Amino acid sequence: MVIISGLSGSGKSVALHALEDLDFYCIDNLPIGLLTAFAREFNSPGQTPTDRVAAGIDARNRSDQLEHFPGILDDLRNQGITCRILFLTADDATLLKRFSETRRKHPLSNRNTPLADAIASERALLEPIAGNADLFIDTSRTNVHQLREQVMQSLGRADAAGFSLLLRSFGYKHGIPADADFVFDARCLPNPHWQPDLRHRTGLDKEVSDYLEQQPMVHEYYSQIENFLLYWIPRFKADNRSYLSIAIGCTGGQHRSVYLINRLATQLRDRLGDVVTRHRELE
């Protein structure tokens, strides 16, 4: 079972529709009190077994129900049901802009509660779910097509143990990904941007790769990151982690970080299986 939750306006409906395309049986705005019954329905005698279901749970539930979420989650897992929790979030400025553009009403706002206060209240109400989430996706800089792809890759490409690994490049001048588990800073490495013939290329181009591979510091940096990840990723996986997000950043997210992510993906696929790669600033 995948439980999708998050802030209003962060893309929960997009995520649920993506899971439907992956042949999940999906239901939105499920009362938390019915979560156990929903799971039991697909495992009861005489029913056609369904091994992929998803439920959307949000702040439209009563606050007292939300407080009981951790206990309900434990009950589901004690029944042998594998539960993955995807929590979608975005910064306040992005959420305010989205509600302003769509003119939709926030479920917690009213004439006495302005939109900004409603968003703050929602964050607090959903903390019992966010505190148990396996995967966070910050959609502040993500459009609906990118979100749909990320959900499908993260949940559709999990290995046999249900583990999914995301490798992502980014530019520090555009902000650090808020949903990354590990962040590595590559700004200390020689920058192809200062080579006139490489400035308008990216880390996907052979010319940039050749330049970086001629730098001893790049090899030393890469080798230490690779050894670190090969040692620790299996240990996170053995601890029943469902998702792990690794981010490498450089100044603009065009050259060094892109090269390092692609090189890591090639090596980790050989040792750990399927890997999802994303280059935020190239999209």
Secondary structure, DSSP 4 states (H G I P E B T S, - for coil): -EEEEE-TTSSHHHHHHHHHHTT-EEESS--GGGHHHHHHHTTSTTSPP---EEEE--TTS-HHHHHTHHHHHHHHHHTT---EEEEEE--HHHHHHHHHHHTPPPTT-BTTB-HHHHHHHHHHHTHHHHTT-SEEEE-TT--HHHHHHHHHHHHHS--TTS-EEEEEEEEGGG---TT-SEEEE-TTS--GGGSTTTTT--TTSHHHHHHHHT-HHHHHHHHHHHHHHHHHHHHHHHTT--EEEEEEEESSSSSHHHHHHHHHHHHHHHHH---EEEEGGG-
